[in-house]
Amino acid sequence: MRVTTNLIFDQNFRAINTSQGQLSDIQTQLASGRKLLRPSDDPVGAVQVIRLTEEIDKTVQYRRNIDLATNNLELQDTTMRSINEIVNRGRVLVVQAGNGIVSREDRRALASEIEQIRNQVVDLMNTQNASGEYIFAGFQSREQAFVFNPGNASNPIQFQGDDGINSMQLSDSVSIQTTVSGKTLFEDVKARLDIHNISNAGFTFNGFDMQSQDDFDVFHQQNYSAVNPANNQYQLELLAGNQVQVTNLGTGAVVGNVPYVAGQATVFEGLSFDIQGPVGSTLDFDLQPPDKQNLAETLHRMSLALNDPNISDYQYQQEIRNALVGLDNGLEKMARENSSVGARLNIAESVLGSLLDNDVANQKARSAIQDVDYAEASAEFSKQETALSAAFASFPRVAGLSLFDFI
């Protein structure tokens, strides 16, 4: 083989350039801490690093979502606990108002405190988060959720939001509800079930009492017809043998027979009727349509009853019963929502733990692929530096091997 001068120079230059390039790559690895400087260094590893980086970035976003969801849920929980506490105080005052020895001045004092509780409840129902959004306004979170208008007798507490519910994605497969609409939580609270349109023929009717609200509620829920109002009409008729027969006037069906004792109340499905009369006497009544009443509105109507000097004792007692049932139903609804919020907070905490575990594993896997081993890289740097030095030292001697040097 004939070795020309050009071949000698080309080979030595190529060796020096190669050594310099390898030394430069190792130096860049040591400076950046990355073993993969370009996809061609390890095509398979580069793809794995991209996928792992995507998972790590996704975990970062999910952690932000969890923090935001947790903050929202904790604010809701704190607000509902505050409402629960002051409504319980209001309930105590309503019970106190039912005491037979409460004077007119006492009623006014109770009304004043219940009004303050009502105002606190309305204020808490309009709670805003750090972004200024009303947390119980649904999707209309920039608008005040509830407005108190005492001049509107039929609807003094007006809800201005909607029933929208926000959710937050916590992981690829887990999403939780982060808000609850005030319509669901405070507006859609069942009011006390009752009867109305009472009329009697032959009976001396001295009124009725709700002896067992629970028994009557079960009867109402099982028999009330929203489709055919006639089926909500009932009649009590005194039969021979001291029996009161209860008939559904709409269907004609006999729904019950209860004993009749003159001078004693006649009890049917939790209703206690004070009736007296001859055989054939009747008393008709209708089941009242189910209604819903805002928690703050229940307190408001109780304060009005306490301030009304012309209210009858019967109507006063009815308002107390209405308030107690309404407050109890509202407290029960908040208790269920509190439990739900607690469960969602537990889910968020559990998902966060899983995300942190996965993040550690992904970080470790990515590091194994792309991060430089400093001990190995330092040794390789020394080796390449020695090789480059040798190439520089040998090149002048190899380049000097020419016949002209021996002539």
C-alpha positions as CSV (number, residue, x, y, z in Angstrom):
1,M,0.0,0.0,0.0
2,R,1.3,3.4,-0.9
3,V,1.0,5.9,1.9
4,T,0.9,9.4,0.6
5,T,1.5,12.6,2.4
6,N,-2.2,13.6,2.0
7,L,-3.3,10.3,3.5
8,I,-1.1,10.8,6.5
9,F,-2.4,14.3,7.1
10,D,-6.0,13.3,6.6
11,Q,-5.8,10.4,9.0
12,N,-4.1,12.4,11.7
13,F,-6.5,15.3,11.3
14,R,-9.5,12.9,11.5
15,A,-8.1,11.3,14.6
16,I,-7.5,14.7,16.3
17,N,-11.0,15.9,15.3
18,T,-12.6,12.7,16.6
19,S,-10.8,12.9,19.9
20,Q,-11.7,16.6,20.2
21,G,-15.4,15.9,19.5
22,Q,-15.5,13.1,22.0
23,L,-13.7,15.2,24.6
24,S,-16.1,18.1,23.9
25,D,-19.2,15.8,24.4
26,I,-17.9,14.5,27.7
27,Q,-17.1,18.0,28.8
28,T,-20.7,19.0,27.9
29,Q,-22.1,16.0,29.8
30,L,-20.1,17.0,32.9
31,A,-21.3,20.6,32.6
32,S,-25.0,19.9,32.0
33,G,-25.3,16.7,34.0
34,R,-27.0,15.0,31.1
35,K,-25.8,11.9,29.4
36,L,-28.2,12.3,26.4
37,L,-27.1,15.4,24.5
38,R,-28.9,14.6,21.3
39,P,-31.5,11.9,20.2
40,S,-28.9,10.1,18.2
41,D,-26.9,9.3,21.3
42,D,-29.6,6.8,22.4
43,P,-32.8,6.9,20.2
44,V,-34.7,4.4,22.4
45,G,-33.6,6.2,25.6
46,A,-34.6,9.6,24.1
47,V,-38.1,8.4,23.4
48,Q,-38.4,7.0,27.0
49,V,-37.1,10.3,28.4
50,I,-39.8,12.2,26.5
51,R,-42.5,9.9,27.7
52,L,-41.3,10.0,31.3
53,T,-41.0,13.8,31.2
54,E,-44.6,14.1,30.0
55,E,-45.7,11.9,32.9
56,I,-43.7,14.1,35.3
57,D,-45.1,17.3,33.9
58,K,-48.6,15.9,34.1
59,T,-48.1,15.0,37.7
60,V,-47.0,18.6,38.4
61,Q,-50.3,19.8,37.0
62,Y,-52.4,17.2,38.8
63,R,-50.7,18.3,42.1
64,R,-51.7,21.9,41.4
65,N,-55.3,20.6,40.7
66,I,-55.3,18.7,44.0
67,D,-54.1,21.8,45.9
68,L,-56.8,23.9,44.3
69,A,-59.5,21.3,44.9
70,T,-58.4,20.8,48.5
71,N,-58.5,24.6,49.2
72,N,-62.0,24.8,47.7
73,L,-63.3,21.9,49.7
74,E,-61.8,23.1,52.9
75,L,-63.3,26.5,52.5
76,Q,-66.7,24.9,51.8
77,D,-66.3,22.7,54.9
78,T,-65.3,25.6,57.1
79,T,-68.3,27.7,55.9
80,M,-70.8,24.9,56.4
81,R,-69.5,24.2,59.9
82,S,-69.9,27.9,60.7
83,I,-73.5,27.9,59.3
84,N,-74.2,24.7,61.2
85,E,-73.1,26.2,64.5
86,I,-75.1,29.4,64.2
87,V,-78.2,27.6,62.9
88,N,-78.1,25.3,65.9
89,R,-78.1,28.4,68.1
90,G,-81.1,29.6,66.1
91,R,-82.8,26.3,66.7
92,V,-82.3,26.6,70.5
93,L,-83.9,30.1,70.3
94,V,-86.9,28.7,68.4
95,V,-87.4,25.9,71.0
96,Q,-87.1,28.6,73.7
97,A,-89.8,30.7,71.8
98,G,-92.2,27.7,72.2
99,N,-92.1,28.0,76.0
100,G,-95.5,29.0,77.2
101,I,-94.2,31.6,79.7
102,V,-92.4,33.7,77.1
103,S,-93.6,37.2,77.3
104,R,-94.1,39.7,74.4
105,E,-90.9,41.4,75.3
106,D,-89.1,38.1,75.4
107,R,-90.4,37.3,71.9
108,R,-89.0,40.6,70.6
109,A,-85.6,39.9,72.1
110,L,-85.6,36.4,70.6
111,A,-86.7,37.9,67.2
112,S,-83.8,40.3,67.4
113,E,-81.2,37.6,67.9
114,I,-82.7,35.3,65.3
115,E,-82.5,38.2,62.8
116,Q,-78.8,38.6,63.5
117,I,-78.4,34.8,63.0
118,R,-80.3,35.1,59.7
119,N,-78.0,37.9,58.6
120,Q,-75.0,35.8,59.5
121,V,-76.3,32.8,57.5
122,V,-77.0,35.0,54.4
123,D,-73.4,36.4,54.7
124,L,-71.9,32.9,55.0
125,M,-74.0,31.7,52.0
126,N,-72.3,34.5,50.1
127,T,-68.8,33.3,51.0
128,Q,-66.1,34.2,48.5
129,N,-62.8,32.4,47.8
130,A,-59.4,34.1,47.3
131,S,-60.3,34.8,43.7
132,G,-63.4,36.7,44.7
133,E,-65.7,34.0,43.4
134,Y,-68.9,33.1,45.3
135,I,-68.4,29.5,46.2
136,F,-72.2,28.7,46.4
137,A,-73.3,30.5,43.2
138,G,-72.7,27.5,40.8
139,F,-71.3,28.6,37.4
140,Q,-72.4,32.2,38.1
141,S,-69.6,32.6,40.6
142,R,-68.9,36.2,39.8
143,E,-72.5,37.2,40.9
144,Q,-73.6,37.3,44.5
145,A,-75.3,34.0,45.3
146,F,-78.0,35.2,47.6
147,V,-79.8,38.6,48.0
148,F,-82.0,39.4,51.1
149,N,-85.0,41.4,50.2
150,P,-87.3,41.7,53.2
151,G,-89.9,43.7,51.2
152,N,-90.6,40.5,49.1
153,A,-93.0,38.6,51.4
154,S,-93.2,35.6,49.1
155,N,-89.5,35.2,48.4
156,P,-87.3,37.3,50.7
157,I,-84.1,35.3,50.1
158,Q,-83.4,35.2,46.3
159,F,-80.9,32.9,44.8
160,Q,-79.1,34.5,41.8
161,G,-76.8,31.7,40.8
162,D,-77.4,28.4,39.1
163,D,-77.2,24.7,40.0
164,G,-73.8,24.3,38.2
165,I,-71.2,22.0,39.8
166,N,-67.5,22.2,39.1
167,S,-65.2,19.2,39.0
168,M,-61.5,18.8,39.0
169,Q,-59.3,16.2,37.4
170,L,-56.9,14.8,40.0
171,S,-55.4,12.0,37.9
172,D,-55.9,10.2,34.6
173,S,-58.8,8.2,36.1
174,V,-60.0,10.3,39.1
175,S,-62.2,13.4,39.0
176,I,-64.0,14.9,42.1
177,Q,-66.7,17.5,42.6
178,T,-65.1,20.7,44.0
179,T,-68.2,22.9,44.5
180,V,-71.8,22.6,45.5
181,S,-74.6,24.9,44.4
182,G,-76.3,27.0,47.0
183,K,-79.6,26.0,45.3
184,T,-79.0,22.4,46.1
185,L,-77.6,23.0,49.6
186,F,-79.7,25.9,50.9
187,E,-82.7,26.4,48.6
188,D,-83.9,22.9,48.1
189,V,-84.5,22.2,51.8
190,K,-87.8,20.5,52.4
191,A,-90.4,22.5,54.4
192,R,-92.7,20.9,57.0
193,L,-95.4,18.8,55.5
194,D,-98.9,19.7,56.7
195,I,-102.6,19.7,55.8
196,H,-104.9,22.5,54.6
197,N,-108.4,23.3,53.3
198,I,-110.0,21.8,56.5
199,S,-113.8,21.8,56.5
200,N,-116.3,20.0,58.8
201,A,-119.9,19.0,58.7
202,G,-121.6,17.9,61.9
203,F,-118.4,17.7,63.9
204,T,-117.5,20.3,66.5
205,F,-113.9,20.9,65.3
206,N,-111.5,22.4,67.9
207,G,-108.4,22.2,65.8
208,F,-105.7,19.5,65.1
209,D,-102.2,18.9,66.3
210,M,-99.2,17.2,64.7
211,Q,-98.7,14.5,67.2
212,S,-95.9,12.7,65.1
213,Q,-94.4,14.6,62.3
214,D,-92.4,11.5,61.2
215,D,-95.5,9.3,60.9
216,F,-97.3,12.0,58.9
217,D,-94.3,12.6,56.6
218,V,-94.2,8.8,55.8
219,F,-98.0,8.9,55.0
220,H,-97.7,12.0,52.9
221,Q,-94.7,10.8,50.9
222,Q,-96.5,7.5,50.2
223,N,-99.9,8.9,49.3
224,Y,-99.4,12.5,47.9
225,S,-100.2,12.7,44.1
226,A,-98.6,15.4,42.1
227,V,-100.6,14.3,39.0
228,N,-104.2,14.2,40.3
229,P,-104.9,16.8,43.1
230,A,-108.3,15.1,43.8
231,N,-106.4,12.1,45.2
232,N,-105.0,14.4,47.9
233,Q,-108.4,15.0,49.4
234,Y,-109.4,12.9,52.5
235,Q,-112.4,12.7,54.7
236,L,-112.9,11.6,58.3
237,E,-116.4,10.2,58.9
238,L,-117.8,9.0,62.3
239,L,-119.4,5.6,62.0
240,A,-121.6,3.6,64.3
241,G,-119.5,1.7,66.8
242,N,-117.3,4.6,67.7
243,Q,-115.1,4.3,64.6
244,V,-113.8,7.0,62.4
245,Q,-113.3,6.0,58.8
246,V,-110.7,7.8,56.7
247,T,-111.5,7.8,52.9
248,N,-109.5,9.1,50.0
249,L,-112.2,11.2,48.2
250,G,-110.4,11.1,44.9
251,T,-110.1,7.3,44.6
252,G,-112.9,6.4,47.0
253,A,-110.6,4.0,48.8
254,V,-110.8,3.6,52.6
255,V,-107.3,4.2,53.9
256,G,-107.9,3.6,57.6
257,N,-110.2,3.1,60.5
258,V,-109.3,4.6,63.9
259,P,-111.2,4.5,67.2
260,Y,-113.3,7.4,68.4
261,V,-113.7,8.3,72.0
262,A,-115.8,11.4,72.8
263,G,-113.7,14.0,74.6
264,Q,-110.4,12.5,73.3
265,A,-108.3,13.4,70.3
266,T,-108.7,11.2,67.2
267,V,-105.3,10.2,65.9
268,F,-104.6,9.3,62.3
269,E,-101.1,8.9,60.8
270,G,-99.5,11.3,63.3
271,L,-102.4,13.8,63.0
272,S,-104.4,14.5,66.2
273,F,-107.9,15.9,65.6
274,D,-110.1,17.4,68.3
275,I,-113.5,16.5,67.0
276,Q,-116.9,15.7,68.6
277,G,-120.2,15.0,67.0
278,P,-122.9,12.5,66.1
279,V,-122.6,9.5,63.8
280,G,-122.3,10.7,60.2
281,S,-120.3,13.8,61.0
282,T,-117.5,14.4,58.6
283,L,-114.3,16.4,58.4
284,D,-112.4,17.0,55.1
285,F,-108.8,18.0,54.6
286,D,-106.2,18.1,51.8
287,L,-102.6,17.1,51.8
288,Q,-100.4,20.2,51.4
289,P,-98.2,20.1,48.4
290,P,-94.5,19.5,49.2
291,D,-92.6,22.7,49.4
292,K,-89.0,23.9,49.8
293,Q,-87.7,26.8,51.8
294,N,-84.3,28.4,52.1
295,L,-82.6,27.9,55.4
296,A,-82.2,31.7,56.0
297,E,-85.8,32.2,54.9
298,T,-86.9,29.8,57.7
299,L,-85.2,32.0,60.2
300,H,-86.6,35.1,58.7
301,R,-90.2,33.8,58.9
302,M,-89.7,32.8,62.5
303,S,-88.5,36.3,63.4
304,L,-91.6,37.8,61.7
305,A,-93.8,35.5,63.8
306,L,-92.0,36.6,66.9
307,N,-92.5,40.2,66.1
308,D,-96.2,39.9,65.1
309,P,-98.4,41.1,68.0
310,N,-101.6,39.9,66.3
311,I,-100.6,36.3,65.6
312,S,-102.9,33.7,67.1
313,D,-101.6,31.1,69.5
314,Y,-102.4,28.4,67.0
315,Q,-100.6,30.1,64.1
316,Y,-97.7,30.9,66.4
317,Q,-97.3,27.2,67.3
318,Q,-97.5,26.3,63.6
319,E,-94.7,28.8,62.8
320,I,-92.6,27.2,65.5
321,R,-93.2,23.7,64.1
322,N,-92.4,25.0,60.6
323,A,-89.2,26.5,61.8
324,L,-88.0,23.5,63.7
325,V,-88.6,21.1,60.8
326,G,-87.1,23.5,58.3
327,L,-84.0,24.0,60.4
328,D,-83.6,20.3,61.1
329,N,-84.0,19.4,57.4
330,G,-81.4,22.1,56.5
331,L,-79.0,20.9,59.2
332,E,-79.4,17.3,57.9
333,K,-78.7,18.4,54.4
334,M,-75.5,20.2,55.4
335,A,-74.4,17.2,57.5
336,R,-74.7,15.0,54.4
337,E,-72.7,17.5,52.3
338,N,-70.1,17.8,55.1
339,S,-69.7,14.0,54.9
340,S,-69.4,14.2,51.2
341,V,-66.8,16.9,51.4
342,G,-64.8,14.9,53.9
343,A,-64.9,11.9,51.6
344,R,-63.7,14.0,48.7
345,L,-60.8,15.4,50.8
346,N,-59.8,11.9,51.6
347,I,-59.8,10.9,48.0
348,A,-57.7,14.0,47.1
349,E,-55.2,13.0,49.8
350,S,-55.0,9.4,48.7
351,V,-54.6,10.4,45.0
352,L,-51.8,12.9,46.0
353,G,-50.0,10.1,47.8
354,S,-50.2,7.9,44.7
355,L,-49.0,10.7,42.4
356,L,-46.0,11.4,44.7
357,D,-45.0,7.7,44.6
358,N,-45.4,7.6,40.8
359,D,-43.4,10.8,40.5
360,V,-40.5,9.5,42.5
361,A,-40.5,6.3,40.3
362,N,-40.6,8.3,37.1
363,Q,-37.9,10.8,38.2
364,K,-35.7,7.8,39.1
365,A,-36.3,6.1,35.8
366,R,-35.6,9.3,33.8
367,S,-32.5,10.0,35.7
368,A,-31.1,6.5,35.0
369,I,-31.5,7.1,31.3
370,Q,-30.5,10.7,30.8
371,D,-28.4,11.8,33.8
372,V,-24.6,11.5,33.7
373,D,-22.6,9.2,35.9
374,Y,-19.9,11.7,37.1
375,A,-17.4,9.1,38.1
376,E,-17.7,7.3,34.8
377,A,-17.7,10.5,32.8
378,S,-14.7,11.9,34.7
379,A,-12.7,8.7,33.9
380,E,-13.8,8.9,30.3
381,F,-12.8,12.6,30.1
382,S,-9.3,11.7,31.4
383,K,-9.0,8.9,28.8
384,Q,-10.1,11.1,25.9
385,E,-7.8,13.9,27.1
386,T,-4.9,11.5,27.1
387,A,-5.9,10.2,23.7
388,L,-6.0,13.8,22.3
389,S,-2.7,14.6,23.8
390,A,-1.2,11.5,22.3
391,A,-2.6,12.4,18.9
392,F,-1.2,15.9,19.1
393,A,2.2,14.5,20.1
394,S,2.4,11.8,17.5
395,F,1.2,13.9,14.6
396,P,4.5,15.9,14.1
397,R,6.6,12.8,14.2
398,V,4.4,10.9,11.7
399,A,4.2,14.0,9.5
400,G,8.0,14.1,9.5
401,L,8.4,10.6,7.9
402,S,9.3,11.9,4.4
403,L,12.0,10.7,1.9
404,F,13.0,14.4,1.6
405,D,14.3,14.2,5.2
406,F,16.8,11.5,4.2
407,I,18.1,13.0,1.0
